[in-house]
């Protein structure tokens, strides 16, 4: 697999990239992820990142049963090897050091965790290329159809919801945007993040969205 040269603003961060384990959050390229952070280690991480290169990785715990975000710092359980790297584009501090941050996803990375140095975890990160194999138009149409159908279902339940897809016809940003906004389960979102081949990713997300719609769509009322 070819090695990517990191953008200049990320290059300084990748050798000791701060890790933010969040069991229910997955950061996709180009997505904006809003997080409320109360753990002391999280707060220290944000301060250090904001004062330096601005970059971090949002990571999933390898064991999905560990749902407490603080567990990732108290016990240092294993993390998924692939994560989203992003930069903090907004941050505000509230009472008691509580932070609200907005992270802009930049790329997929493979992590090699480093020896722990308090107060937060770090890793050597390598940018991952995503082979942009040609995706047949019928498969892109299946993805768009599944996304539109599920978005319509969500909008009936929550009228303010709007599906926002990138302009242009590139498959990788399209499928990442669909996964970010529409795939419900965090482990399934992580599986999409780990699918580096874009055609595999398109098929995977289309299938997940179809199952979600069938599962959540109300049964038709035949009483009348």
C-alpha positions as CSV (number, residue, x, y, z in Angstrom):
1,X,0.0,0.0,0.0
2,X,1.5,3.4,-1.0
3,X,2.5,5.8,1.7
4,X,0.8,9.1,1.7
5,X,2.6,12.4,2.5
6,X,0.6,14.2,5.2
7,X,-0.6,17.7,4.7
8,X,1.8,20.2,6.3
9,X,-0.5,21.1,9.1
10,X,-0.9,17.4,10.1
11,X,2.7,16.3,9.6
12,X,3.8,17.7,13.0
13,X,1.1,15.8,14.8
14,X,1.3,12.3,13.4
15,X,4.4,11.1,15.3
16,X,2.7,11.5,18.7
17,X,-1.0,11.9,17.8
18,X,-3.3,12.5,20.8
19,X,-6.0,9.9,21.1
20,X,-9.5,10.7,22.1
21,X,-11.4,7.4,22.8
22,X,-15.1,8.0,22.4
23,X,-17.2,4.7,22.3
24,X,-20.1,6.1,20.3
25,X,-18.3,8.5,18.0
26,X,-16.6,7.9,14.6
27,X,-14.9,10.7,12.7
28,X,-15.1,10.5,8.9
29,X,-13.1,12.6,6.5
30,X,-14.8,16.0,5.9
31,X,-17.4,15.4,8.7
32,X,-17.8,17.8,11.6
33,X,-18.1,16.1,14.9
34,X,-19.3,18.0,18.0
35,X,-18.2,16.6,21.4
36,X,-18.9,17.5,25.0
37,X,-15.9,16.5,27.2
38,X,-15.9,16.3,31.0
39,X,-13.2,13.7,31.8
40,X,-10.0,15.5,33.2
41,X,-7.8,13.7,30.7
42,X,-10.0,14.8,27.8
43,X,-9.7,18.4,29.1
44,X,-6.0,18.2,29.3
45,X,-5.8,16.7,25.8
46,X,-7.9,19.6,24.3
47,X,-5.8,22.2,26.0
48,X,-2.6,20.6,24.7
49,X,-4.0,20.2,21.2
50,X,-5.4,23.7,20.9
51,X,-2.1,25.2,22.0
52,X,0.0,23.1,19.5
53,X,-0.9,21.5,16.1
54,X,-4.6,21.3,16.6
55,X,-4.9,17.6,15.6
56,X,-6.2,14.5,17.3
57,X,-7.7,11.1,16.5
58,X,-11.1,10.1,17.6
59,X,-10.9,6.4,18.4
60,X,-13.2,3.5,19.1
61,X,-12.6,0.9,21.9
62,X,-11.8,-2.5,20.4
63,X,-14.2,-4.0,23.0
64,X,-17.7,-2.6,22.3
65,X,-18.9,-3.6,25.7
66,X,-16.8,-0.9,27.4
67,X,-19.3,1.9,27.0
68,X,-17.8,4.4,29.6
69,X,-15.6,7.0,27.9
70,X,-13.6,7.3,31.1
71,X,-12.6,3.6,31.0
72,X,-10.4,4.4,28.0
73,X,-8.2,6.4,30.3
74,X,-8.5,4.6,33.6
75,X,-7.8,1.1,32.3
76,X,-6.2,1.7,28.9
77,X,-8.2,-1.0,27.1
78,X,-7.2,-1.8,23.5
79,X,-8.3,0.6,20.7
80,X,-9.3,0.0,17.1
81,X,-6.3,0.2,14.9
82,X,-7.9,2.5,12.3
83,X,-9.3,5.9,13.3
84,X,-10.3,9.3,11.9
85,X,-7.8,12.1,12.3
86,X,-9.1,15.6,12.5
87,X,-8.4,19.2,13.6
88,X,-10.3,21.2,16.2
89,X,-12.0,24.0,14.4
90,X,-14.1,25.3,17.3
91,X,-13.7,25.0,21.1
92,X,-15.2,26.6,24.2
93,X,-14.6,26.0,27.9
94,X,-17.5,26.0,30.3
95,X,-17.7,25.7,34.1
96,X,-15.4,23.2,35.8
97,X,-13.2,22.9,32.7
98,X,-15.9,21.3,30.6
99,X,-15.1,21.6,26.9
100,X,-17.2,21.7,23.8
101,X,-15.2,21.1,20.7
102,X,-16.0,20.7,17.0
103,X,-13.5,18.4,15.1
104,X,-13.2,18.5,11.3
105,X,-12.3,15.1,9.9
106,X,-9.3,15.1,7.7
107,X,-8.3,11.5,6.9
108,X,-8.2,7.8,7.9
109,X,-5.1,6.8,9.9
110,X,-3.6,3.5,11.2
111,X,-2.5,3.8,14.8
112,X,0.4,2.3,16.6
113,X,-0.1,3.2,20.2
114,X,2.9,4.6,22.1
115,X,3.9,4.0,25.7
116,X,1.5,5.9,27.9
117,X,2.6,9.4,29.1
118,X,0.1,11.0,31.4
119,X,-2.5,12.4,31.2
120,X,-3.6,11.1,27.8
121,X,-2.9,8.4,25.2
122,X,-0.9,8.9,22.0
123,X,0.0,7.0,18.9
124,X,2.2,7.0,15.9
125,X,-0.3,7.5,13.1
126,X,0.1,6.7,9.4
127,X,-2.3,8.2,6.8
128,X,-4.2,5.5,4.9
129,X,-4.8,5.8,1.2
130,X,-8.3,4.7,0.0
131,X,-8.1,2.9,-3.4
132,X,-10.6,4.8,-5.5
133,X,-11.6,1.9,-7.7
134,X,-14.3,2.7,-10.2
135,X,-17.8,2.2,-8.7
136,X,-20.5,1.2,-11.2
137,X,-23.2,3.7,-11.6
138,X,-25.9,1.1,-10.6
139,X,-24.1,0.7,-7.2
140,X,-23.9,4.4,-6.6
141,X,-27.6,4.7,-7.5
142,X,-28.4,1.9,-5.0
143,X,-26.5,3.9,-2.3
144,X,-28.3,7.2,-3.2
145,X,-31.7,5.4,-3.2
146,X,-31.1,3.8,0.2
147,X,-29.8,7.0,1.6
148,X,-32.7,9.1,0.3
149,X,-35.3,6.5,1.6
150,X,-33.8,6.3,5.0
151,X,-33.4,10.1,5.2
152,X,-37.0,10.5,4.3
153,X,-38.0,8.1,7.2
154,X,-35.8,10.2,9.6
155,X,-37.4,13.4,8.4
156,X,-40.9,12.1,9.1
157,X,-39.8,11.4,12.7
158,X,-37.7,14.6,13.0
159,X,-38.8,17.3,10.5
160,X,-35.7,19.4,11.1
161,X,-33.4,16.7,9.8
162,X,-31.6,17.4,6.5
163,X,-29.3,15.1,4.7
164,X,-26.3,17.1,3.4
165,X,-24.3,15.4,0.7
166,X,-21.1,16.8,-1.0
167,X,-21.3,18.3,-4.4
168,X,-19.7,16.4,-7.3
169,X,-19.7,12.8,-8.3
170,X,-16.8,11.3,-6.3
171,X,-17.9,8.1,-4.6
172,X,-15.6,8.3,-1.5
173,X,-16.9,11.6,-0.1
174,X,-20.5,10.6,-0.9
175,X,-20.4,7.3,1.0
176,X,-18.6,8.8,3.9
177,X,-21.2,11.5,4.2
178,X,-24.0,8.9,4.1
179,X,-22.3,6.8,6.8
180,X,-21.6,9.8,9.0
181,X,-25.2,11.1,8.9
182,X,-27.3,8.0,8.5
183,X,-25.6,4.8,9.9
184,X,-26.9,4.5,13.5
185,X,-24.7,1.9,15.2
186,X,-21.3,3.0,16.2
187,X,-19.7,-0.4,15.4
188,X,-21.1,-0.3,11.9
189,X,-19.8,3.2,11.4
190,X,-16.4,2.0,12.5
191,X,-16.6,-0.9,10.0
192,X,-17.3,1.6,7.3
193,X,-14.3,3.7,8.4
194,X,-12.1,0.6,8.2
195,X,-13.4,-0.3,4.7
196,X,-10.6,1.3,2.6
197,X,-11.8,0.2,-0.8
198,X,-14.5,2.7,-1.8
199,X,-16.6,0.1,-3.8
200,X,-16.8,-2.2,-0.8
201,X,-17.7,0.8,1.3
202,X,-20.5,1.8,-1.1
203,X,-22.0,-1.7,-1.0
204,X,-21.7,-1.9,2.8
205,X,-23.4,1.4,3.5
206,X,-26.2,0.8,1.0
207,X,-27.0,-2.6,2.7
208,X,-26.9,-1.1,6.2
209,X,-29.2,1.7,5.3
210,X,-31.7,-0.7,3.6
211,X,-31.8,-2.9,6.7
212,X,-32.2,0.2,9.0
213,X,-35.2,1.4,6.9
214,X,-36.9,-2.0,6.9
215,X,-36.3,-2.3,10.7
216,X,-37.5,1.1,11.7
217,X,-40.3,1.8,9.2
218,X,-43.7,1.5,10.8
219,X,-45.9,-1.4,9.8
220,X,-48.7,-0.3,7.4
221,X,-52.1,0.2,9.1
222,X,-54.6,-2.2,7.6
223,X,-57.3,-1.5,10.1
224,X,-59.3,0.7,7.7
